[in-house]
Amino acid sequence: MYQVNNWSEHFEGAKSKTYKNKTSCQMPTKHGLGYRKLIRAKNGPAMFGAWCALVQVLSRHQSPRHGYLTDTGSSDGIPLVSDDLELLTDIPAKVFSEMLQVCASERIGWVTDTTRILDGYHADTLVPLDLDSDLDLDLDLDSDLDSCRFDEFWKLYPVKKGKANAEKKWTLKKCDVIAPEIMADVEARIAREWDMSQKQYIPHPATYLNGERWNDEVTERSKPQAYGKPTQVIREMPTDAEYSASETVKRDENGVVIF
């Protein structure tokens, strides 16, 4: 049986503790280290969604609420299994199984398995010891955390200025989650928008990330205008007759200019 750690501290307020029944739940807004480890794990966003749904389910229990995953919210209630949680939330049972195993690990520690046996084995009901191979679990959180893709972005981006600031923006915007989308956008802009011969007009990487430019439309760069060889105009010299006819001076019958 699982229990959410520090339930009263994180998911109850001074007033909510006095409510026998709650129609809403309180969630922390600070994204601490546990959140970052969970969200960066494989299937992290799905597991976090299951976690939020679990908090909602437990918030519906009558007071006093202590975060026990049982039908009544008390330690002597009937443990809720992953299939029960699926019926209550429409989130697949496999996601709950995966989420609870990750959140019960020492790396995150959001929940505690209150039923333990020797040698650290968990005798729980939500995550069986013999996990199905099709759960596609990836519990190597260290490798997930170390797989930050900023270096890949930096290698691809054509302007190499302000790396430290760019890396801060990458972390702040949680770009690892949408790294493929960002990489594809940069590649598209290199191919279709940015002029590689005039990199001074390409935004610095920190500016690109801070402005979430991957959400902007790619503008096709204008093609250079093709100029042909100038047309040479050759004028023929006028004949004597044409030259004489074009003169405006007056001449006598012998061709002598009359002044």
Backbone hydrogen bonds in HBPLUS format (Angstrom, degrees):
<---DONOR---> <-ACCEPTOR-->    atom                        ^
c    i                          cat <-CA-CA->   ^        H-A-AA   ^      H-
h    n   atom  resd res      DA  || num        DHA   H-A  angle D-A-AA Bond
n    s   type  num  typ     dist DA aas  dist angle  dist       angle   num
A0114-THR N   A0001-MET O   2.75 MM 113  5.63 145.2  1.87 166.0 177.1     1
A0069-LEU N   A0002-TYR O   2.97 MM  67  5.53 169.2  1.98 155.6 152.4     2
A0003-GLN N   A0112-THR O   2.89 MM 109  5.33 141.2  2.04 144.6 157.0     3
A0112-THR N   A0003-GLN O   2.86 MM 109  5.33 157.3  1.91 148.2 155.4     4
A0004-VAL N   A0067-GLY O   2.80 MM  63  4.81 162.6  1.83 135.8 137.9     5
A0005-ASN N   A0110-TRP O   2.90 MM 105  5.63 164.3  1.92 143.2 147.7     6
A0010-HIS N   A0006-ASN O   3.10 MM   4  6.30 159.6  2.15 158.9 163.9     7
A0011-PHE N   A0007-TRP O   2.78 MM   4  5.43 163.4  1.81 158.5 162.6     8
A0017-LYS N   A0013-GLY O   3.18 MM   4  6.21 147.9  2.29 148.0 153.0     9
A0018-THR N   A0015-LYS O   2.87 MM   3  5.45 150.5  1.96 115.2 124.2    10
A0019-TYR N   A0016-SER O   3.10 MM   3  5.15 151.1  2.19 101.1 109.9    11
A0063-SER N   A0020-LYS O   3.05 MM  43  4.94 141.1  2.20 123.3 133.8    12
A0036-ARG N   A0032-GLY O   3.18 MM   4  6.51 162.5  2.21 150.7 155.3    13
A0037-LYS N   A0033-LEU O   2.97 MM   4  6.19 155.2  2.03 151.2 157.6    14
A0038-LEU N   A0034-GLY O   3.00 MM   4  6.19 155.2  2.07 146.7 153.5    15
A0039-ILE N   A0035-TYR O   2.86 MM   4  5.99 175.1  1.86 162.7 163.7    16
A0040-ARG N   A0036-ARG O   3.18 MM   4  6.07 142.5  2.33 135.8 143.9    17
A0041-ALA N   A0038-LEU O   3.14 MM   3  5.28 147.5  2.25 101.9 111.6    18
A0044-GLY N   A0041-ALA O   2.80 MM   3  4.78 136.1  1.99 139.4 131.1    19
A0047-MET N   A0043-ASN O   2.98 MM   4  6.24 157.4  2.04 155.5 162.8    20
A0048-PHE N   A0044-GLY O   2.87 MM   4  6.12 155.6  1.93 157.5 164.7    21
A0049-GLY N   A0045-PRO O   3.02 MM   4  6.25 150.8  2.11 141.7 149.3    22
A0050-ALA N   A0046-ALA O   3.05 MM   4  6.37 150.4  2.14 143.6 151.4    23
A0051-TRP N   A0047-MET O   2.88 MM   4  6.18 147.8  1.99 144.4 153.9    24
A0052-CYS N   A0048-PHE O   2.99 MM   4  6.30 159.8  2.03 151.4 155.0    25
A0053-ALA N   A0049-GLY O   3.07 MM   4  6.32 156.9  2.13 144.6 151.0    26
A0054-LEU N   A0050-ALA O   2.89 MM   4  6.10 148.6  1.99 143.9 152.8    27
A0055-VAL N   A0051-TRP O   3.00 MM   4  6.35 156.7  2.05 152.2 157.6    28
A0056-GLN N   A0052-CYS O   3.11 MM   4  6.42 152.0  2.19 143.8 151.2    29
A0057-VAL N   A0053-ALA O   2.99 MM   4  6.30 156.2  2.05 148.2 154.3    30
A0058-LEU N   A0054-LEU O   2.97 MM   4  6.27 166.8  1.99 157.8 160.1    31
A0059-SER N   A0055-VAL O   2.93 MM   4  6.02 137.4  2.12 139.8 151.5    32
A0060-ARG N   A0057-VAL O   3.18 MM   3  5.55 151.2  2.27 105.7 113.9    33
A0061-HIS N   A0058-LEU O   3.29 MM   3  5.64 164.6  2.32 108.0 112.6    34
A0080-LEU N   A0069-LEU O   2.92 MM  11  5.68 166.0  1.94 132.9 133.7    35
A0071-ASP N   A0078-ILE O   2.85 MM   7  5.46 140.6  2.01 137.8 149.0    36
A0077-GLY N   A0074-SER O   3.14 MM   3  5.37 164.1  2.16 114.2 115.6    37
A0084-ASP N   A0081-VAL O   2.94 MM   3  5.26 122.7  2.28 104.6 119.3    38
A0085-LEU N   A0081-VAL O   3.11 MM   4  6.54 155.2  2.18 152.7 159.9    39
A0086-GLU N   A0082-SER O   2.96 MM   4  6.24 145.4  2.08 143.3 153.0    40
A0087-LEU N   A0083-ASP O   3.08 MM   4  6.37 154.7  2.15 144.7 150.4    41
A0088-LEU N   A0084-ASP O   3.03 MM   4  6.33 145.4  2.15 144.7 154.6    42
A0089-THR N   A0085-LEU O   2.99 MM   4  6.04 136.7  2.18 142.1 152.2    43
A0090-ASP N   A0086-GLU O   2.66 MM   4  4.86 150.4  1.74 142.9 147.3    44
A0095-VAL N   A0092-PRO O   3.03 MM   3  5.52 133.9  2.25 109.4 120.7    45
A0097-SER N   A0093-ALA O   2.95 MM   4  6.25 160.7  1.98 154.3 159.9    46
A0098-GLU N   A0094-LYS O   2.99 MM   4  6.14 161.1  2.02 144.6 149.4    47
A0099-MET N   A0095-VAL O   2.85 MM   4  6.00 164.6  1.87 150.0 154.9    48
A0100-LEU N   A0096-PHE O   2.92 MM   4  6.02 169.9  1.93 156.2 158.0    49
A0101-GLN N   A0097-SER O   3.23 MM   4  6.33 156.2  2.29 142.4 148.5    50
A0102-VAL N   A0098-GLU O   3.10 MM   4  6.34 160.2  2.14 151.1 156.4    51
A0103-CYS N   A0099-MET O   2.82 MM   4  5.99 169.3  1.83 157.9 161.3    52
A0104-ALA N   A0100-LEU O   2.97 MM   4  5.88 132.3  2.20 135.9 146.2    53
A0105-SER N   A0102-VAL O   3.08 MM   3  5.32 155.4  2.14 105.7 113.5    54
A0110-TRP N   A0103-CYS O   2.89 MM   7  5.26 132.3  2.12 143.6 155.1    55
A0111-VAL N   A0103-CYS O   3.34 MM   8  5.89 162.7  2.37 125.7 124.4    56
A0108-ILE N   A0105-SER O   3.23 MM   3  5.76 142.8  2.38 109.7 117.4    57
A0109-GLY N   A0105-SER O   2.83 MM   4  5.58 133.2  2.05 160.8 173.6    58
A0117-ILE N   A0121-TYR O   3.28 MM   4  5.62 167.3  2.30 156.8 155.2    59
A0121-TYR N   A0118-LEU O   3.43 MM   3  6.25 176.4  2.43 121.5 122.3    60
A0135-LEU N   A0132-ASP O   3.26 MM   3  5.84 160.8  2.30 119.0 119.2    61
A0141-LEU N   A0139-LEU O   2.90 MM   2  5.46 126.0  2.19 108.8  92.6    62
A0144-ASP N   A0140-ASP O   3.28 MM   4  6.64 152.6  2.36 145.4 153.4    63
A0145-LEU N   A0141-LEU O   2.88 MM   4  6.09 158.2  1.93 154.1 159.2    64
A0146-ASP N   A0142-ASP O   2.98 MM   4  6.14 148.4  2.08 144.8 153.6    65
A0147-SER N   A0144-ASP O   3.30 MM   3  5.26 155.9  2.37  97.8 104.9    66
A0153-PHE N   A0149-ARG O   3.10 MM   4  6.46 154.9  2.17 148.4 155.3    67
A0153-PHE N   A0150-PHE O   2.94 MM   3  4.95 111.3  2.43  96.1 113.0    68
A0154-TRP N   A0150-PHE O   2.75 MM   4  6.06 161.3  1.78 160.5 166.2    69
A0155-LYS N   A0151-ASP O   2.98 MM   4  6.12 155.4  2.04 143.4 149.4    70
A0156-LEU N   A0152-GLU O   3.17 MM   4  6.35 147.6  2.28 140.5 148.7    71
A0156-LEU N   A0153-PHE O   3.12 MM   3  5.17 120.5  2.49  95.1 109.9    72
A0157-TYR N   A0153-PHE O   2.87 MM   4  6.04 155.8  1.93 157.1 163.8    73
A0166-ALA N   A0162-GLY O   2.95 MM   4  6.08 156.6  2.00 151.5 159.0    74
A0167-GLU N   A0163-LYS O   2.87 MM   4  6.10 154.1  1.93 153.5 160.0    75
A0168-LYS N   A0164-ALA O   3.15 MM   4  6.42 149.0  2.25 142.0 149.8    76
A0169-LYS N   A0165-ASN O   3.10 MM   4  6.41 156.3  2.15 147.5 153.3    77
A0170-TRP N   A0166-ALA O   2.89 MM   4  6.14 151.8  1.97 146.9 155.4    78
A0171-THR N   A0167-GLU O   3.04 MM   4  6.29 157.5  2.10 145.4 150.0    79
A0172-LEU N   A0168-LYS O   2.86 MM   4  6.06 163.6  1.89 150.4 155.6    80
A0173-LYS N   A0169-LYS O   2.91 MM   4  5.95 157.6  1.96 149.3 153.8    81
A0175-CYS N   A0170-TRP O   3.08 MM   5  5.35 175.9  2.08 159.7 160.9    82
A0174-LYS N   A0171-THR O   3.09 MM   3  5.02 154.7  2.15 101.3 109.0    83
A0177-VAL N   A0174-LYS O   3.35 MM   3  6.21 149.6  2.44 118.2 122.8    84
A0178-ILE N   A0175-CYS O   3.08 MM   3  5.32 129.8  2.34 102.9 115.2    85
A0179-ALA N   A0176-ASP O   3.42 MM   3  4.89 170.7  2.43  98.3  98.4    86
A0181-GLU N   A0178-ILE O   3.02 MM   3  5.43 120.1  2.39 110.1 124.5    87
A0182-ILE N   A0178-ILE O   3.12 MM   4  6.46 157.0  2.17 154.9 162.1    88
A0183-MET N   A0179-ALA O   2.90 MM   4  6.11 169.2  1.91 164.7 166.7    89
A0184-ALA N   A0180-PRO O   3.03 MM   4  6.13 161.3  2.06 145.6 150.7    90
A0185-ASP N   A0181-GLU O   3.07 MM   4  6.27 150.6  2.16 141.5 149.3    91
A0186-VAL N   A0182-ILE O   2.98 MM   4  6.28 162.6  2.02 156.3 160.2    92
A0187-GLU N   A0183-MET O   2.99 MM   4  6.22 164.3  2.02 152.1 156.5    93
A0188-ALA N   A0184-ALA O   2.99 MM   4  6.17 151.5  2.07 141.8 149.6    94
A0189-ARG N   A0185-ASP O   2.94 MM   4  6.22 154.4  2.01 151.2 157.9    95
A0190-ILE N   A0186-VAL O   2.94 MM   4  6.17 151.7  2.02 150.1 157.9    96
A0191-ALA N   A0187-GLU O   3.06 MM   4  6.23 153.3  2.13 142.5 149.6    97
A0192-ARG N   A0188-ALA O   2.85 MM   4  5.90 147.5  1.96 145.5 154.6    98
A0193-GLU N   A0189-ARG O   2.87 MM   4  4.62 146.5  1.98 116.5 126.5    99
A0194-TRP N   A0189-ARG O   2.66 MM   5  5.62 159.1  1.70 146.8 154.5   100
A0221-ARG N   A0192-ARG O   2.86 MM  29  6.19 165.5  1.88 160.3 157.5   101
A0198-GLN N   A0195-ASP O   2.95 MM   3  5.45 162.2  1.98 116.5 122.4   102
A0201-TYR N   A0198-GLN O   3.16 MM   3  6.12 172.6  2.17 125.6 127.9   103
A0202-ILE N   A0199-LYS O   3.04 MM   3  5.16 164.2  2.06 108.2 113.3   104
A0207-THR N   A0204-HIS O   2.98 MM   3  5.24 118.7  2.37 105.5 120.8   105
A0208-TYR N   A0204-HIS O   2.95 MM   4  6.26 158.5  2.00 158.5 165.5   106
A0209-LEU N   A0205-PRO O   2.96 MM   4  6.19 161.3  2.00 150.8 154.9   107
A0210-ASN N   A0206-ALA O   2.86 MM   4  5.93 164.5  1.88 147.9 153.0   108
A0211-GLY N   A0207-THR O   3.04 MM   4  5.99 154.9  2.10 144.2 150.2   109
A0213-ARG N   A0208-TYR O   3.08 MM   5  5.33 174.0  2.08 159.3 160.9   110
A0212-GLU N   A0209-LEU O   3.08 MM   3  4.97 156.3  2.14 100.7 108.0   111
A0215-ASN N   A0212-GLU O   3.03 MM   3  6.03 169.8  2.04 126.7 130.0   112
A0216-ASP N   A0213-ARG O   2.89 MM   3  5.18 160.2  1.93 111.1 117.8   113
A0243-TYR N   A0239-THR O   2.75 MM   4  5.97 155.7  1.81 150.1 158.0   114
A0244-SER N   A0240-ASP O   2.78 MM   4  5.92 156.2  1.84 143.9 150.7   115
A0245-ALA N   A0241-ALA O   2.87 MM   4  6.04 154.9  1.93 144.6 151.9   116
A0246-SER N   A0242-GLU O   3.02 MM   4  6.13 133.8  2.24 136.6 147.9   117
A0246-SER N   A0243-TYR O   3.23 MM   3  5.19 130.7  2.49  90.7 103.7   118
A0247-GLU N   A0244-SER O   3.18 MM   3  5.34 152.0  2.26 101.1 109.4   119
A0258-ILE N   A0250-LYS O   2.72 MM   8  5.50 173.5  1.73 146.0 147.4   120
A0252-ASP N   A0256-VAL O   2.79 MM   4  5.38 150.4  1.87 142.9 150.8   121
A0255-GLY N   A0252-ASP O   2.98 MM   3  5.28 165.8  2.00 113.6 117.3   122
